[in-house]
Amino acid sequence: MGTDRGPDEREDSGGPLERAAKAFQENVTRSGPVAAASYTLIGAILLLGGIGYAVDRWRGTTPWFLLGGLLLGLVVGFYELARTVWPQK
């Protein structure tokens, strides 16, 4: 006669579009922490660079605090990115 499998028990549980959507969802889920770390990198550069720019405007020392803020933002951002990409065991 036939098999007694339900709709959820088929060997091929969907067409290529469903499998592609599932693979895409898995990739997005796995890339979440790295994406967050990249946003931290951008945020640290913008925030610390902005603080450096404001201090330069206040003190009249253009461009030294801006450059220091950008450099510190790069260091902090890349540290967070590296910590996410290479977790401690």
N, C-alpha and C positions, 0 to 999 in steps of 0.2 A: 504494500500500500504506500504510504508516504511516511515521512519522518515526523516525529511528534515535537519538533522544535517550534518554539514561539518566535515572534518577530525579533526578540532581542538575542536569540541564540543562533542566528545565521552565521555561517562561516565568513561570508563577505558582508560585513555589517554596514554597508553603505557604498556609495559610488565614489569616484575619485574626488569629487568636490567635498564630500563629507570628510574623507581622509585628509585632504589638504587643509581643511579648516581645523581639524583636530591637531595636525602637526604644527600649524601656525600658532594655535593657542598654547601648545607646549613650549614652543620657542619663545613666545612673548613672556610666559611665566618664568622660564629659566633666565631670561635677560633682564628681569625686573631690578635686581640688586645692582647690576652694572649700570643700568640706565639711571638709577637714583644717584649712584656715585658720580656719573658724568654731570648730572645737574648740580651736585655739590661742588664739583670743580668749577663750573661756570659761575655759580653763585658766589663762591669764595673769591674768585677773581674780580667779579663786579663789585661785591660789597667792600672788600679791602682796598681795591683801586679807588672806589668812590670815597671812602674814608680818607685815603691819602690825598685825593684831589681836594677834598674839603679842607684838610689841614694845610695844604699848600696855599689855597686861596686865603685862609685865615692868617697864616704866618708870612705869606709872600715869598716862599722858598721854592717856587716852581722850578723844576719838576721832581724834586727829590723825594718827597713823601708819596707822590703818585707812583713813582717807580718802585719805591720800597713796598707800597701796598700791593702793587701788581705782582711783584716777586713773592711776597709773603702769601698772596692768594694762590699763586701757582704751586708753591710748596705745600700749603695746606690741602689744596684740591687734589694734587697728585698723590699725596699721602693717603687721603681717603679712598681714592680710586685704587691704589695699590693694595690697601687693606681689604677692599672688597674683592678684587680679582684674585689675590693670593691670600686666602684666609689661613690663620694659624691653626696648626693641628694639635 
